[in-house]
Amino acid sequence: MGLKSLSPSRASDFKRCPQLFKFSAIDRIPTPPTVYQARGTTAHLALEWLFELPAAERTPERLSDLFREAWQELKPGEFADLFADIETERDWGIESLSILNNYFAMEDPTQVDPLSRELDMTQAVGNMTIRGILDRIEETPDGLVITDYKSGKAPSERFAMSAFFALKIYALLVRIREGRTPVGLRLMYLTGPTVLEIPVDDAQLDAMERQLEALWTAIEKAIATDHFPPRTGVLCDWCSYQDICPAFAHDQGGDV
């Protein structure tokens, strides 16, 4: 069974743990939604809508209203049974609005005019098809800058550069599609708040293209041989598939 396309997030999954990639991309085993996913999805939609407003209306109060409106739109779907009671949902909402309000400490939205928001990027890269949703891209005096919103905590300095893996892929897709190389990548972590920024150039994107080609070859080999070894690490405690992962089979109890 071949793979038709690869998203930046799934590419990151394979780098992190081939077994995780198999569970999510090949077996497509669903995982229950979490309050963190609900917060991130709702915040993204609210921030997308914020830039549909005239600049003068992009206020903290309006963003809070947009978050509430976005939640009412999203809740009946995959998040319908997320909360046990209205009090728990209300506490989540209050905390979410507090985190979302941190956005205004990172930039002034009245001074931002995105070229695209939530842009569907489906692009051939060599013999691959890469597909993902780009949060935002804007024109600055220096050139194109790609921005990604994050509702979780910023990584430690040790893992900061790896956090830009997906954005480098998006920058490569932009270069192929537009014929222009973005000059910068920016991660905006609402919890903190923290902004991480790095410059990007053609040499980096050439290297990313080679890395993607090698990754695609490794994925195709893994599919052909049905060999997806688990790679354990500090992130395993947050993995939704830990209960069925062979790396933790000895923790499930009982005799083998």
Secondary structure, 3 states (H helix, E strand, C coil): CCCCCECHHHHHHHHHCHHHHHHHHHCCCCCCCCHHHHHHHHHHHHHHHHCCCCHHHCCHHHHHHHHHHHHHHHCCCCCCCCCCCHHHHHHHHHHHHHHHHHHHHCCCHHHCCEEEEEEEEEEEECCEEEEEEEEEEEEECCEEEEEEEEEEECCCHHHCHHHHHHHHHHHHHHHHHHCCCCCEEEEEEEECCEEEEEECCHHHHHHHHHHHHHHHHHHHHHHHHCCCCCCCCHHHHHCCCHHHCHHHHHHCCCCC
